[in-house]
Amino acid sequence: MIDDVQFLEYVIKALVNHPDDVKIKRTVDEMGVLLTLDVHPEDMGKVIGRAGNTAKAIRILLRVVGMKRNARVNLKINEPPLGFGRRASDTTAPSRDLDEAIEDLNLE
């Protein structure tokens, strides 16, 4: 019988362009099993999918795999650190003070 880590590894490596960068960590606590996934930053879009649909489907399948073993399986997808394929402008607006913003509006 295939276990949850093997299943997730198989599915994710089939999706991504950098299968060697796939890392899965498995932890068990009173809430169930938590699988934490790290992938190459360029592959994040493939793993998440449009509107998160790929990630949702993977989570559903992992729950089914977990049900076979009477375990609740959850998936956490770690975001890549800033600087690995992501721009600072993607996550934060440029910092400006109030005076600069008012000058730009030409309200005077």
C-alpha positions in Angstrom: 0.0 0.0 0.0 1.3 3.4 -1.0 1.8 5.9 1.9 1.0 9.6 1.9 4.6 10.8 1.4 5.2 8.5 -1.6 1.9 9.5 -3.1 2.6 13.2 -2.7 6.1 12.9 -4.0 4.9 11.0 -7.1 2.2 13.5 -8.0 4.3 16.6 -7.4 7.4 15.3 -9.2 5.1 14.6 -12.2 3.9 18.2 -12.2 7.1 20.2 -11.8 10.1 21.1 -14.0 12.6 20.7 -11.1 11.7 17.4 -9.5 15.1 17.2 -7.6 14.1 20.3 -5.6 10.9 18.7 -4.2 11.2 18.3 -0.5 8.5 16.8 1.8 8.5 16.8 5.6 6.0 14.6 7.5 5.0 15.4 11.0 2.3 13.7 13.2 0.5 15.2 16.1 -2.9 15.1 17.8 -4.4 16.9 14.8 -3.2 14.2 12.4 -0.5 14.1 9.7 0.9 17.3 8.3 2.9 17.1 5.0 5.0 20.2 4.4 6.0 20.7 0.8 8.8 22.8 -0.6 9.3 23.1 -4.4 11.5 25.2 -6.7 10.1 28.8 -6.9 9.5 28.5 -10.6 7.2 25.5 -10.0 4.9 27.1 -7.4 2.4 28.1 -10.1 2.1 24.5 -11.3 1.6 23.1 -7.8 -1.0 25.7 -6.8 -2.8 25.9 -10.2 -5.3 28.4 -11.5 -7.3 29.7 -8.5 -5.7 27.1 -6.3 -7.5 24.3 -8.0 -4.5 22.0 -8.4 -3.6 22.4 -4.7 -7.2 21.7 -3.7 -7.3 18.5 -5.8 -4.0 17.3 -4.3 -5.3 18.0 -0.8 -8.5 16.0 -1.5 -6.6 13.1 -2.8 -4.3 13.1 0.2 -7.3 13.0 2.5 -8.5 9.9 0.6 -5.1 8.3 1.0 -5.2 9.1 4.7 -8.7 7.6 5.1 -7.3 4.3 4.1 -5.1 4.4 7.1 -7.6 6.2 9.4 -5.5 9.3 9.5 -6.3 12.9 8.7 -3.7 14.2 6.2 -3.2 17.9 5.6 -0.9 19.6 3.2 1.1 22.9 3.7 2.8 24.4 0.7 5.7 26.6 1.8 6.1 29.8 -0.1 9.6 30.3 -1.5 11.7 33.0 0.1 11.7 36.4 -1.4 14.4 36.7 -4.1 13.9 33.3 -5.6 11.9 34.1 -8.7 9.7 36.6 -6.9 9.9 40.4 -7.0 9.5 42.6 -4.0 6.9 44.5 -6.0 4.8 41.3 -6.0 4.3 41.4 -2.3 4.7 45.0 -1.0 4.0 48.4 -2.2 6.9 50.9 -2.2 7.1 52.7 1.1 6.4 56.4 0.9 5.5 58.9 3.5 2.3 60.9 3.6 3.9 64.1 2.5 5.2 62.5 -0.7 1.8 61.0 -1.5 0.0 64.4 -1.0 2.5 66.1 -3.3 1.9 63.6 -6.0 -1.9 64.3 -5.8 -1.3 68.0 -6.4 -4.1 68.9 -4.0 -2.7 72.4 -3.2 
